[in-house]
Amino acid sequence: MESRGMKVEHIYPATGRPNGTVTLAGPTEIDEAVQTAAKAQREWVSLTVDRRRDLLIGLADVVHEHLGELAKLNVDDYAVPISFAGTAMLLERFLRHFAGYADKPHGVTTPVNGSFDINLVEREPYGVVGVITPWNGALVVTGSCVAPALAAGNAVVLKPSELAPFAALRFGELCLEAGLPEGLVTVVPADAKGGDALVRHPGIGKIAFTGGGATARKVLQAAATNLTPVVTELGGKSANLIFADADLDLAASLSAHQGPLMQSGQSCACASRLLVHDPVYDEFVQKFLDVVGTACIGDPMDPATTFGPVISQAAADRILTAVDTAVSGGAGELLLGGRRIGGQLAEGYYIEPTVFGGVDNASELAQLETFGPVVSVMRFRDEDEAVRIANDTPYGLNAFVQTTDLNRAHRVARRLESGSVWINQFSDISPQGPYGGYKQSGAGRTGGIEGLNEFQQVKNIRIAVR
Ligand code: NAD
């Protein structure tokens, strides 16, 4: 009985009050979901590849018809401003992109030295894949993991975060409306207990985990029970390098919107370390602060709002403690923000966009993922120093370079220890681009052919020719 899940209230971060209930899955419901998915997967691979492709395109069409509803549910999930609702569109794009792979399964034949044998290398699905998503950007991660997993012939048990269950649950219903076999995508919101049961389940062929490093360590330990393979997409402490030759107005705008203003800094792609070339340091920092100051803070459902709350009381406490520690420890000079927002927003978890200048890269502020609207600004003298500081972190998810010098852009991009490098642009995550981390930002990729391959295992078949 105790292994069953339970119903809990969901707290809306913009008000600190409940905005719905969610039934969390326990180990029993997880087991049921995996068994149903296993049956559905057998049905799925018995369909022709043409039929699977058409069903996935149909699912993309159904998602398209419900973009507005999914965007609204995304706001209900974690109070992300509705002006940031493009993430539902990205879900559709991932589905459409990977549907195109469903009817193109391919392998290769390679010669074997000294024989006429036929040596086939083929790709097969894992069976049932467990997809564990974070609360932030949940629809994007759903797209980047569920779409390739299905296209590769797997079934999916999707475990959204207990903090963001609504859009994912609706996506599960849309899968049925689109005619996918029942159980092919089963959505089971759960907390750590349900997530752990999913990872340990012997019926799971592969886990795709997106979340924080501390949780990833637990997931990898649990996965060791059955030696289940895991692809991990984890956090970041991304550097944004502003060179003196950059278009400083454009760079200031990009840096503000990729930094504290992007989902209130709650993004794995948040450019939380701003490295500025010495000759333009003062001029650039002023421009950057000016743009950050234009944030429209308020009700996430108001289309004019660009800056919402952080996810929870616990997150607000953690972020403000990091700010206090940075101030008292002299990690840098507080240039902007640093406080909880009061007035009409006092009951929500709103924290001011916060900027520290002259930050020591060795400080906790610069080394740990704050996952809030906090950015550290640092100064560098030349390219070598910029690259050294940028790489001096355990993370390696994204890096940003602002320059008008094409030679410099190429040189620096090659030297940065990062899964993605964005030159003069935002982290425009797309189905075509493999996304993932170096170092402690994860192992494996989602997106592109690399993302498809994560959900296929390789089989070598050799036929003797005598
Ligand atoms: P989290 O690590 O707290 O939780 C992630 C997921 O793991 C949730 O669904 C949670 O319920 C589940 N979980 C918790 N304990 C578990 C356990 N023991 N076993 C199995 N599952 C468990 O992360 P979060 O707070 O939801 O998300 C924020 C983190 O995710 C940040 O570090 C952010 O950088 C990272 N992130 C990375 C990417 C990427 O693509 N690299 C994208 C979005 C978020």
Boltz pocket constraint, residues with backbone or C-beta under 6 A from the ligand:
constraints:
  - pocket:
      binder: B
      contacts: [[A, 132], [A, 133], [A, 134], [A, 135], [A, 136], [A, 137], [A, 141], [A, 159], [A, 160], [A, 161], [A, 162], [A, 190], [A, 191], [A, 192], [A, 193], [A, 194], [A, 195], [A, 196], [A, 199], [A, 210], [A, 211], [A, 212], [A, 213], [A, 214], [A, 215], [A, 216], [A, 218], [A, 219], [A, 233], [A, 234], [A, 235], [A, 236], [A, 267], [A, 268], [A, 269], [A, 369], [A, 371], [A, 397], [A, 436], [A, 441], [A, 442]]
      max_distance: 6.0
